């Protein structure tokens, strides 16, 4: 187990993703491809290796997923357009200063067309609704009429669920908290109660879980920490113990970070492990904006920064 971040190994791990297209797993994960590219690009940015993936090749892949009839992006060429892959595509293009490649009014029409009378968003034309999709709509457009719906998803414990009446879950807490931050409506949140609920997600081994009585998982290092950063309560968890847990989930041979020590690594947990370390002030990393899960310098340059506070960056 390494007690330091294996940056070079993680960079090579991300560079090698998708190179072997004969692997069954490559085809089984096609529905996540656009999200995976975003996860990889953002992890590289946080590790200060944005150039490790060839920008033009990345942009061309994104544009190959454009669905001109829908006015949005799919996860992979030939798949249906979806709000999740559309947001990831926008994030990738913004990171590479290539947003001019898309028809912005068409994308806006697609996203607005998914908003329901309640204020929540569907994911696609088939109509499934979820607070995750609501965040995608708000993040992509930076405005919407969704505050009342978000308030209806708030529970007695201060958390938020997938839909109104659903159990509080750390990932859903983040999408709702971040959406409210974008909309400048953090007043909807019961900050002390939600901060307590989030802090209670830390287990004796230092890791965080997503809801009571569940196992720890590296990805909650982002979902929980980002919400705490937005609420300015990041000091409410044991940062040293969480740092040790994240580092223990690295693959010291092939690179990448797993959900917990001993499991298989993947790019999803690699991003959110690195993102969690960034918010914890781990040395040598770039700042990550916890509202948009994108490089903080980029969000600030675009004039989109909201109030949040990470732990101070430590010296190496």
Secondary structure, DSSP 8 states (H G I E B T S, - for coil): --SS--HHHHHHHHHHTT--TTSHHHHHTGGGHHHHHHHHHHHHHHTT-GGGS-HHHHHHHHHHTEETTTTEEBSSTTS-B-HHHHHHHHHHHHHTT-GGGS-HHHHHHHHHTTB-TTS-BBSSTT--B-HHHHHHHHHHHS--S-HHHHHHTB-TTS-B-SSTT----HHHHHHHHHHHHHTT-GGGS-HHHHHHHHHTTB-TTS-B-SSTT----TTHHHHHHHHHHHTT-GGGS-HHHHHHHHHHTB-TTT--EESSTTS-EEHHHHHHHHHHHHHTT-TT---EETTTTEEHHHHHHTT-------------
